[in-house]
Structure formats: structure tokens, C-alpha cells
Amino acid sequence: MSAPDFVARVGELDSLLAFYASVPTEYRDDIQDVLLYAQLFASHLNDFQGQWHNWMHYYRDRLESHGFVRQNLVIKDAVLLSSVSDFETASFRLASSVASAEVSALVRGAVRWLGIRDMATAYFRGGGFSESRGSMQIVPCEMTNDGLPSVMLCALRVGVDHGSAGMRRLVLHFKGGSYRFEPQRYAARRASVQGYLADKSHAVIRAFDPSELGLLAP
């Protein structure tokens, strides 16, 4: 699998969507709508940064009731980080537990592009850490041999370990999983999702040039 040919920021959150060239346009449109709808629904009930675990619960619930069929789901225990190298190693290793090397590189690139790595670096050098910006996710999509889109959800939450006396440590949480998007399952929901989004004129998906983002850079 090569680099994605489409990368976009979903809504106003630190959430990136990536399509590989094999995914047809009609599937892309539906997947984008469902992801944006699920994000808005979850954000109506919980704050993405401050209530991340609850937010993820409602987000995944909306996905699974709107055409996303779960293949596997990984919920990792918290990982304690004591240095920038710990942060780099852990984020890549956790993503690799559910994704290919290319997708893991996308996750690592997103951590860098969204500024979370810079915040971690500053924290370990004696600065503060903005926990209000410590959550992110990237959702890569590709086609499988059965002719349906495969969607990978990789979500990270980073915060300060307030229980470490005299030590600077961060806590990394990871939630990931793979889904198969089934258009026939979604068909009955399409009109209601599009109607919901039509009332949310502020909610947009902003595309970027993948080469400019450097998401596959080492």
C-alpha cells in the first residue's frame, strides 16, 4: 500500500481521514458523511478532549449503527511515558498492533502534524502540557479483496500522569480497531444522515495535499 491520495481534517477536531486510491468516489462520499455525523453526535454529548473515553463510546456506536461492521476492536491499557523517545516508540507500537506499517506511519505523522509530539517534547524539557489538545485520531480507508472498504480507526489520548511524585510522565491511551463499511447497511440511514448534516452548515471536511502534510515522513 502506497501513500493515500486524499487526506482531510474532519470537522473542528484533531481528526484526520485518509483515502487510498483504490476506494471509489461513491464510497468515499458515504464514509465521509458517516464519520462527520458520528463526530457531531458524540460531540453533542461529550467533549472530545475532556471526556474522550465517553466520546469514543458514542462515536463508535454511531459508526456501527450506520454501516460500519466491526472486524476487531483493541482497547489498550495506559502506557506511561518518561521521555520523548518513549512517546515515539509507544505511539508507533500501539498503532502497529492493529494496522499495517504504512497506516502506523500515518498515525505517527498525524501525531507530529497535529502538534502533539511538540507538546510532549516541551513537557519533558520542563514546560507544560496542554491536555485540552491531547486527543487525536486518524481514519485510513482502503479496499479489500471482497470489494468493500476497510476502515481503520486509530485514536490516541495523551495526558499528564498527575500521580507521579517528582517525575515528569505522560500517560498514553490508545483505542483502535478495524471496520468494514457496507453500503447496503447504510442505505436506509443515508437520507437521515444527510438531513442531519444539512442543518450543520459549520461542519465541514477540509482536504489537504497529502504530500504537503508529510504524513509518511520518518
C-alpha atoms as an extended CHARMM CRD file, in Angstrom:
* protein
*
       218  EXT
         1         1  MET       CA              0.0000000000        0.0000000000        0.0000000000  PROA      1               0.0000000000
         2         2  SER       CA              1.4010000000        3.3850000000       -1.0160000000  PROA      2               0.0000000000
         3         3  ALA       CA              0.6440000000        6.8560000000        0.3180000000  PROA      3               0.0000000000
         4         4  PRO       CA             -3.0190000000        7.9920000000        0.4550000000  PROA      4               0.0000000000
         5         5  ASP       CA             -4.2970000000       10.1650000000       -2.3730000000  PROA      5               0.0000000000
         6         6  PHE       CA             -6.7380000000       12.1160000000       -0.1660000000  PROA      6               0.0000000000
         7         7  VAL       CA             -6.2850000000       13.4030000000        3.3780000000  PROA      7               0.0000000000
         8         8  ALA       CA             -8.7630000000       15.6640000000        5.1550000000  PROA      8               0.0000000000
         9         9  ARG       CA             -9.4640000000       17.1020000000        8.5600000000  PROA      9               0.0000000000
        10        10  VAL       CA            -12.9240000000       16.0800000000        9.7640000000  PROA      10              0.0000000000
        11        11  GLY       CA            -14.9140000000       18.8550000000       11.4230000000  PROA      11              0.0000000000
        12        12  GLU       CA            -13.2240000000       21.0490000000       14.0090000000  PROA      12              0.0000000000
        13        13  LEU       CA            -11.4690000000       18.2610000000       15.9260000000  PROA      13              0.0000000000
        14        14  ASP       CA             -7.9710000000       16.8170000000       15.6340000000  PROA      14              0.0000000000
        15        15  SER       CA             -9.3330000000       14.0460000000       13.4410000000  PROA      15              0.0000000000
        16        16  LEU       CA             -7.8440000000       13.1200000000       10.0700000000  PROA      16              0.0000000000
        17        17  LEU       CA             -9.3600000000       10.9800000000        7.3110000000  PROA      17              0.0000000000
        18        18  ALA       CA             -7.2020000000        9.3090000000        4.6670000000  PROA      18              0.0000000000
        19        19  PHE       CA             -8.3500000000        7.5100000000        1.4980000000  PROA      19              0.0000000000
        20        20  TYR       CA             -6.1550000000        5.2880000000       -0.6240000000  PROA      20              0.0000000000
        21        21  ALA       CA             -6.6190000000        5.3720000000       -4.3940000000  PROA      21              0.0000000000
        22        22  SER       CA             -8.4940000000        2.0570000000       -4.5100000000  PROA      22              0.0000000000
        23        23  VAL       CA            -11.5860000000        3.4670000000       -2.7390000000  PROA      23              0.0000000000
        24        24  PRO       CA            -14.2710000000        4.5660000000       -5.2770000000  PROA      24              0.0000000000
        25        25  THR       CA            -15.8120000000        8.0350000000       -5.0700000000  PROA      25              0.0000000000
        26        26  GLU       CA            -19.2870000000        6.8320000000       -4.1190000000  PROA      26              0.0000000000
        27        27  TYR       CA            -17.9060000000        5.0100000000       -1.0960000000  PROA      27              0.0000000000
        28        28  ARG       CA            -15.7820000000        7.9960000000       -0.1190000000  PROA      28              0.0000000000
        29        29  ASP       CA            -18.7970000000       10.3000000000       -0.0180000000  PROA      29              0.0000000000
        30        30  ASP       CA            -20.7720000000        7.9480000000        2.2280000000  PROA      30              0.0000000000
        31        31  ILE       CA            -17.8430000000        7.2700000000        4.5740000000  PROA      31              0.0000000000
        32        32  GLN       CA            -17.1210000000       10.9870000000        4.9670000000  PROA      32              0.0000000000
        33        33  ASP       CA            -20.7560000000       11.6700000000        5.8000000000  PROA      33              0.0000000000
        34        34  VAL       CA            -20.9170000000        8.9250000000        8.4190000000  PROA      34              0.0000000000
        35        35  LEU       CA            -17.6460000000        9.9580000000       10.0660000000  PROA      35              0.0000000000
        36        36  LEU       CA            -18.7340000000       13.5930000000       10.2890000000  PROA      36              0.0000000000
        37        37  TYR       CA            -22.1890000000       12.6140000000       11.5490000000  PROA      37              0.0000000000
        38        38  ALA       CA            -20.7420000000       10.2960000000       14.2170000000  PROA      38              0.0000000000
        39        39  GLN       CA            -18.3220000000       13.0130000000       15.3070000000  PROA      39              0.0000000000
        40        40  LEU       CA            -21.0310000000       15.6430000000       15.6630000000  PROA      40              0.0000000000
        41        41  PHE       CA            -23.3250000000       13.2390000000       17.5060000000  PROA      41              0.0000000000
        42        42  ALA       CA            -20.6210000000       12.2340000000       20.0010000000  PROA      42              0.0000000000
        43        43  SER       CA            -19.5530000000       15.8550000000       20.4980000000  PROA      43              0.0000000000
        44        44  HSD       CA            -23.1270000000       16.8600000000       21.2930000000  PROA      44              0.0000000000
        45        45  LEU       CA            -22.9940000000       14.5090000000       24.2930000000  PROA      45              0.0000000000
        46        46  ASN       CA            -19.3490000000       14.7110000000       25.3730000000  PROA      46              0.0000000000
        47        47  ASP       CA            -16.2890000000       16.9000000000       24.9540000000  PROA      47              0.0000000000
        48        48  PHE       CA            -13.7200000000       15.3070000000       22.6270000000  PROA      48              0.0000000000
        49        49  GLN       CA            -10.7710000000       16.4010000000       24.7540000000  PROA      49              0.0000000000
        50        50  GLY       CA            -12.1690000000       16.4440000000       28.2830000000  PROA      50              0.0000000000
        51        51  GLN       CA            -14.4080000000       13.3420000000       28.0530000000  PROA      51              0.0000000000
        52        52  TRP       CA            -12.5170000000       11.3350000000       25.4770000000  PROA      52              0.0000000000
        53        53  HSD       CA            -13.4020000000        7.8240000000       26.6720000000  PROA      53              0.0000000000
        54        54  ASN       CA            -17.1360000000        8.5700000000       26.7140000000  PROA      54              0.0000000000
        55        55  TRP       CA            -16.8200000000       10.4400000000       23.4180000000  PROA      55              0.0000000000
        56        56  MET       CA            -15.2330000000        7.3900000000       21.7930000000  PROA      56              0.0000000000
        57        57  HSD       CA            -18.0440000000        5.1470000000       23.0710000000  PROA      57              0.0000000000
        58        58  TYR       CA            -20.7680000000        7.2010000000       21.3860000000  PROA      58              0.0000000000
        59        59  TYR       CA            -18.6680000000        7.8000000000       18.2770000000  PROA      59              0.0000000000
        60        60  ARG       CA            -18.1400000000        4.0890000000       17.6760000000  PROA      60              0.0000000000
        61        61  ASP       CA            -21.7780000000        3.3620000000       18.4840000000  PROA      61              0.0000000000
        62        62  ARG       CA            -22.8910000000        5.7230000000       15.6940000000  PROA      62              0.0000000000
        63        63  LEU       CA            -20.4360000000        4.1800000000       13.2440000000  PROA      63              0.0000000000
        64        64  GLU       CA            -21.6510000000        0.6690000000       13.9850000000  PROA      64              0.0000000000
        65        65  SER       CA            -25.2990000000        1.6220000000       13.5660000000  PROA      65              0.0000000000
        66        66  HSD       CA            -24.6400000000        3.3380000000       10.2250000000  PROA      66              0.0000000000
        67        67  GLY       CA            -22.9610000000        0.7680000000        8.0210000000  PROA      67              0.0000000000
        68        68  PHE       CA            -19.6450000000        0.1630000000        9.7930000000  PROA      68              0.0000000000
        69        69  VAL       CA            -19.2690000000       -3.5240000000       10.6950000000  PROA      69              0.0000000000
        70        70  ARG       CA            -16.6550000000       -4.1550000000       13.3740000000  PROA      70              0.0000000000
        71        71  GLN       CA            -13.9150000000       -6.6320000000       12.4580000000  PROA      71              0.0000000000
        72        72  ASN       CA            -11.7830000000       -6.2250000000       15.5620000000  PROA      72              0.0000000000
        73        73  LEU       CA            -11.5060000000       -3.7490000000       18.3980000000  PROA      73              0.0000000000
        74        74  VAL       CA             -8.4270000000       -3.0830000000       20.5050000000  PROA      74              0.0000000000
        75        75  ILE       CA             -8.5450000000       -1.2360000000       23.8140000000  PROA      75              0.0000000000
        76        76  LYS       CA             -5.0590000000       -0.9030000000       25.2540000000  PROA      76              0.0000000000
        77        77  ASP       CA             -4.1730000000       -0.2520000000       28.8710000000  PROA      77              0.0000000000
        78        78  ALA       CA             -2.4990000000        3.0460000000       29.6590000000  PROA      78              0.0000000000
        79        79  VAL       CA              1.1950000000        3.3250000000       28.8250000000  PROA      79              0.0000000000
        80        80  LEU       CA              3.4250000000        5.5210000000       30.9830000000  PROA      80              0.0000000000
        81        81  LEU       CA              5.9340000000        7.6890000000       29.1320000000  PROA      81              0.0000000000
        82        82  SER       CA              9.0420000000        9.2250000000       30.6910000000  PROA      82              0.0000000000
        83        83  SER       CA             10.7650000000       10.6840000000       27.6190000000  PROA      83              0.0000000000
        84        84  VAL       CA             10.1880000000       11.7850000000       24.0480000000  PROA      84              0.0000000000
        85        85  SER       CA             11.6760000000        8.5100000000       22.7970000000  PROA      85              0.0000000000
        86        86  ASP       CA              9.1460000000        6.6030000000       24.9310000000  PROA      86              0.0000000000
        87        87  PHE       CA              6.4040000000        8.6550000000       23.2990000000  PROA      87              0.0000000000
        88        88  GLU       CA              7.6130000000        7.9090000000       19.7720000000  PROA      88              0.0000000000
        89        89  THR       CA              8.0820000000        4.1890000000       20.4320000000  PROA      89              0.0000000000
        90        90  ALA       CA              4.7820000000        3.6750000000       22.2220000000  PROA      90              0.0000000000
        91        91  SER       CA              2.5890000000        5.5570000000       19.7430000000  PROA      91              0.0000000000
        92        92  PHE       CA              4.0790000000        3.6270000000       16.8100000000  PROA      92              0.0000000000
        93        93  ARG       CA              3.9190000000        0.2570000000       18.5980000000  PROA      93              0.0000000000
        94        94  LEU       CA              0.2990000000        0.6920000000       19.6460000000  PROA      94              0.0000000000
        95        95  ALA       CA             -0.7710000000        1.6760000000       16.1430000000  PROA      95              0.0000000000
        96        96  SER       CA              1.1470000000       -1.2810000000       14.7290000000  PROA      96              0.0000000000
        97        97  SER       CA             -0.9190000000       -3.6330000000       16.8900000000  PROA      97              0.0000000000
        98        98  VAL       CA             -3.9400000000       -3.0970000000       14.6290000000  PROA      98              0.0000000000
        99        99  ALA       CA             -2.5580000000       -1.5820000000       11.4350000000  PROA      99              0.0000000000
       100       100  SER       CA             -0.0680000000       -2.0620000000        8.6220000000  PROA      100             0.0000000000
       101       101  ALA       CA              3.3140000000       -0.3520000000        8.6460000000  PROA      101             0.0000000000
       102       102  GLU       CA              2.0020000000        2.3070000000        6.2410000000  PROA      102             0.0000000000
       103       103  VAL       CA             -1.0110000000        3.1160000000        8.4060000000  PROA      103             0.0000000000
       104       104  SER       CA              1.1700000000        3.1430000000       11.5190000000  PROA      104             0.0000000000
       105       105  ALA       CA              3.3870000000        5.6830000000        9.7690000000  PROA      105             0.0000000000
       106       106  LEU       CA              0.2870000000        7.7780000000        9.0630000000  PROA      106             0.0000000000
       107       107  VAL       CA             -0.5660000000        7.7510000000       12.7620000000  PROA      107             0.0000000000
       108       108  ARG       CA              2.9550000000        8.7780000000       13.6750000000  PROA      108             0.0000000000
       109       109  GLY       CA              2.8550000000       11.5400000000       11.0700000000  PROA      109             0.0000000000
       110       110  ALA       CA             -0.5060000000       12.7670000000       12.3810000000  PROA      110             0.0000000000
       111       111  VAL       CA              0.8860000000       12.9680000000       15.9260000000  PROA      111             0.0000000000
       112       112  ARG       CA              3.6170000000       15.1990000000       14.5470000000  PROA      112             0.0000000000
       113       113  TRP       CA              1.4430000000       17.3040000000       12.2320000000  PROA      113             0.0000000000
       114       114  LEU       CA             -1.2360000000       17.9570000000       14.8660000000  PROA      114             0.0000000000
       115       115  GLY       CA              1.4230000000       19.2020000000       17.2810000000  PROA      115             0.0000000000
       116       116  ILE       CA              1.0980000000       16.5340000000       19.9670000000  PROA      116             0.0000000000
       117       117  ARG       CA              4.7220000000       15.4340000000       19.6620000000  PROA      117             0.0000000000
       118       118  ASP       CA              5.8750000000       19.0430000000       20.0510000000  PROA      118             0.0000000000
       119       119  MET       CA              3.7830000000       19.3880000000       23.2120000000  PROA      119             0.0000000000
       120       120  ALA       CA              5.2910000000       16.1880000000       24.6060000000  PROA      120             0.0000000000
       121       121  THR       CA              8.8030000000       17.3970000000       23.7900000000  PROA      121             0.0000000000
       122       122  ALA       CA              8.1920000000       20.7250000000       25.5240000000  PROA      122             0.0000000000
       123       123  TYR       CA              6.7450000000       18.9570000000       28.5730000000  PROA      123             0.0000000000
       124       124  PHE       CA              9.7500000000       16.6750000000       29.0260000000  PROA      124             0.0000000000
       125       125  ARG       CA             12.0080000000       19.7260000000       28.7440000000  PROA      125             0.0000000000
       126       126  GLY       CA             10.2660000000       21.3760000000       31.6780000000  PROA      126             0.0000000000
       127       127  GLY       CA              7.2960000000       23.0750000000       30.0580000000  PROA      127             0.0000000000
       128       128  GLY       CA              3.5840000000       22.4770000000       30.3940000000  PROA      128             0.0000000000
       129       129  PHE       CA              1.3420000000       20.0960000000       28.5060000000  PROA      129             0.0000000000
       130       130  SER       CA             -1.9860000000       21.2080000000       27.0590000000  PROA      130             0.0000000000
       131       131  GLU       CA             -4.2990000000       18.3330000000       27.9330000000  PROA      131             0.0000000000
       132       132  SER       CA             -7.0510000000       20.2600000000       26.1760000000  PROA      132             0.0000000000
       133       133  ARG       CA             -5.2480000000       19.3160000000       22.9330000000  PROA      133             0.0000000000
       134       134  GLY       CA             -4.0580000000       15.8450000000       23.8270000000  PROA      134             0.0000000000
       135       135  SER       CA             -6.5220000000       13.7300000000       21.8170000000  PROA      135             0.0000000000
       136       136  MET       CA             -6.3630000000       12.8450000000       18.1250000000  PROA      136             0.0000000000
       137       137  GLN       CA             -7.4410000000       10.2120000000       15.6660000000  PROA      137             0.0000000000
       138       138  ILE       CA             -6.7230000000        9.1640000000       12.1050000000  PROA      138             0.0000000000
       139       139  VAL       CA             -9.0480000000        7.0260000000        9.9850000000  PROA      139             0.0000000000
       140       140  PRO       CA             -7.3960000000        5.4490000000        6.9000000000  PROA      140             0.0000000000
       141       141  CYS       CA             -9.6050000000        3.6840000000        4.3190000000  PROA      141             0.0000000000
       142       142  GLU       CA             -8.6630000000        1.1760000000        1.6060000000  PROA      142             0.0000000000
       143       143  MET       CA            -10.4130000000       -1.5040000000       -0.4540000000  PROA      143             0.0000000000
       144       144  THR       CA            -10.2490000000       -5.1790000000        0.4950000000  PROA      144             0.0000000000
       145       145  ASN       CA            -10.3380000000       -8.2700000000       -1.7060000000  PROA      145             0.0000000000
       146       146  ASP       CA            -14.0880000000       -8.6450000000       -1.1340000000  PROA      146             0.0000000000
       147       147  GLY       CA            -14.7340000000       -5.3000000000       -2.8440000000  PROA      147             0.0000000000
       148       148  LEU       CA            -15.7640000000       -3.3530000000        0.2590000000  PROA      148             0.0000000000
       149       149  PRO       CA            -13.9230000000       -0.5090000000        2.0000000000  PROA      149             0.0000000000
       150       150  SER       CA            -11.8610000000       -1.3610000000        5.0570000000  PROA      150             0.0000000000
       151       151  VAL       CA            -11.7450000000        1.4350000000        7.6240000000  PROA      151             0.0000000000
       152       152  MET       CA             -9.0980000000        1.5750000000       10.3560000000  PROA      152             0.0000000000
       153       153  LEU       CA             -9.7200000000        3.6660000000       13.4590000000  PROA      153             0.0000000000
       154       154  CYS       CA             -6.6050000000        4.7180000000       15.3920000000  PROA      154             0.0000000000
       155       155  ALA       CA             -7.2280000000        7.0990000000       18.2930000000  PROA      155             0.0000000000
       156       156  LEU       CA             -4.7320000000        8.4340000000       20.8400000000  PROA      156             0.0000000000
       157       157  ARG       CA             -5.2050000000       10.3000000000       24.1060000000  PROA      157             0.0000000000
       158       158  VAL       CA             -2.2030000000       11.8000000000       25.9070000000  PROA      158             0.0000000000
       159       159  GLY       CA             -2.2870000000       13.3980000000       29.3480000000  PROA      159             0.0000000000
       160       160  VAL       CA             -0.0700000000       14.2090000000       32.3130000000  PROA      160             0.0000000000
       161       161  ASP       CA              0.4320000000       11.4780000000       34.9160000000  PROA      161             0.0000000000
       162       162  HSD       CA             -0.5380000000       13.5310000000       37.9640000000  PROA      162             0.0000000000
       163       163  GLY       CA              0.2200000000       10.6430000000       40.3170000000  PROA      163             0.0000000000
       164       164  SER       CA              3.9630000000       10.5020000000       39.6080000000  PROA      164             0.0000000000
       165       165  ALA       CA              5.6130000000       12.2070000000       42.5710000000  PROA      165             0.0000000000
       166       166  GLY       CA              8.6490000000       14.2050000000       41.5000000000  PROA      166             0.0000000000
       167       167  MET       CA              8.7030000000       12.7540000000       37.9730000000  PROA      167             0.0000000000
       168       168  ARG       CA              7.5600000000       14.1060000000       34.6440000000  PROA      168             0.0000000000
       169       169  ARG       CA              5.4950000000       11.4210000000       32.9760000000  PROA      169             0.0000000000
       170       170  LEU       CA              2.7430000000       11.3140000000       30.4030000000  PROA      170             0.0000000000
       171       171  VAL       CA              0.0170000000        8.6990000000       30.0210000000  PROA      171             0.0000000000
       172       172  LEU       CA             -0.8280000000        7.4110000000       26.5480000000  PROA      172             0.0000000000
       173       173  HSD       CA             -4.1940000000        5.7490000000       25.9030000000  PROA      173             0.0000000000
       174       174  PHE       CA             -4.9300000000        4.0560000000       22.6020000000  PROA      174             0.0000000000
       175       175  LYS       CA             -8.1950000000        2.8530000000       21.1070000000  PROA      175             0.0000000000
       176       176  GLY       CA             -8.1150000000        1.1800000000       17.7300000000  PROA      176             0.0000000000
       177       177  GLY       CA             -9.9640000000       -1.2280000000       15.5410000000  PROA      177             0.0000000000
       178       178  SER       CA            -10.8550000000       -2.1940000000       12.0170000000  PROA      178             0.0000000000
       179       179  TYR       CA            -14.2560000000       -1.9910000000       10.3220000000  PROA      179             0.0000000000
       180       180  ARG       CA            -15.7870000000       -2.9960000000        7.0200000000  PROA      180             0.0000000000
       181       181  PHE       CA            -18.0800000000       -0.3900000000        5.5120000000  PROA      181             0.0000000000
       182       182  GLU       CA            -21.1850000000       -1.9820000000        3.9700000000  PROA      182             0.0000000000
       183       183  PRO       CA            -23.1360000000        0.4600000000        1.7450000000  PROA      183             0.0000000000
       184       184  GLN       CA            -26.2750000000       -1.6970000000        1.7760000000  PROA      184             0.0000000000
       185       185  ARG       CA            -26.4690000000       -1.4760000000        5.5620000000  PROA      185             0.0000000000
       186       186  TYR       CA            -26.0110000000        2.2720000000        5.3720000000  PROA      186             0.0000000000
       187       187  ALA       CA            -28.5540000000        2.8510000000        2.5740000000  PROA      187             0.0000000000
       188       188  ALA       CA            -31.5370000000        3.0160000000        4.9310000000  PROA      188             0.0000000000
       189       189  ARG       CA            -29.7450000000        5.6490000000        7.0350000000  PROA      189             0.0000000000
       190       190  ARG       CA            -28.3180000000        7.7960000000        4.2520000000  PROA      190             0.0000000000
       191       191  ALA       CA            -31.2130000000       10.2560000000        3.9880000000  PROA      191             0.0000000000
       192       192  SER       CA            -31.3610000000       10.9170000000        7.7400000000  PROA      192             0.0000000000
       193       193  VAL       CA            -27.5840000000       11.4290000000        7.9470000000  PROA      193             0.0000000000
       194       194  GLN       CA            -27.6000000000       13.8270000000        5.0040000000  PROA      194             0.0000000000
       195       195  GLY       CA            -30.5250000000       15.7030000000        6.5280000000  PROA      195             0.0000000000
       196       196  TYR       CA            -28.7130000000       15.9750000000        9.8500000000  PROA      196             0.0000000000
       197       197  LEU       CA            -25.5840000000       17.2980000000        8.1770000000  PROA      197             0.0000000000
       198       198  ALA       CA            -27.5770000000       19.7760000000        6.1010000000  PROA      198             0.0000000000
       199       199  ASP       CA            -28.5420000000       21.5180000000        9.3390000000  PROA      199             0.0000000000
       200       200  LYS       CA            -24.8870000000       21.7530000000       10.4070000000  PROA      200             0.0000000000
       201       201  SER       CA            -23.5260000000       24.2640000000        7.9250000000  PROA      201             0.0000000000
       202       202  HSD       CA            -20.4840000000       24.9130000000       10.1370000000  PROA      202             0.0000000000
       203       203  ALA       CA            -19.3910000000       21.2810000000        9.9890000000  PROA      203             0.0000000000
       204       204  VAL       CA            -17.0170000000       20.6660000000        7.1020000000  PROA      204             0.0000000000
       205       205  ILE       CA            -14.3260000000       18.3090000000        5.9100000000  PROA      205             0.0000000000
       206       206  ARG       CA            -11.2100000000       20.1670000000        4.7850000000  PROA      206             0.0000000000
       207       207  ALA       CA             -8.9680000000       18.3670000000        2.3070000000  PROA      207             0.0000000000
       208       208  PHE       CA             -5.1790000000       18.7490000000        2.1960000000  PROA      208             0.0000000000
       209       209  ASP       CA             -2.4810000000       17.7230000000       -0.2250000000  PROA      209             0.0000000000
       210       210  PRO       CA             -1.0200000000       14.5420000000        1.3660000000  PROA      210             0.0000000000
       211       211  SER       CA              2.4760000000       15.3850000000        0.0970000000  PROA      211             0.0000000000
       212       212  GLU       CA              2.3710000000       18.7510000000        1.8480000000  PROA      212             0.0000000000
       213       213  LEU       CA              1.4060000000       17.1910000000        5.1550000000  PROA      213             0.0000000000
       214       214  GLY       CA              4.3830000000       14.8400000000        5.1060000000  PROA      214             0.0000000000
       215       215  LEU       CA              2.3800000000       12.1710000000        6.9450000000  PROA      215             0.0000000000
       216       216  LEU       CA              4.6530000000        9.4150000000        5.6810000000  PROA      216             0.0000000000
       217       217  ALA       CA              7.8730000000       11.1730000000        6.6130000000  PROA      217             0.0000000000
       218       218  PRO       CA             10.0500000000        9.2490000000        9.1030000000  PROA      218             0.0000000000
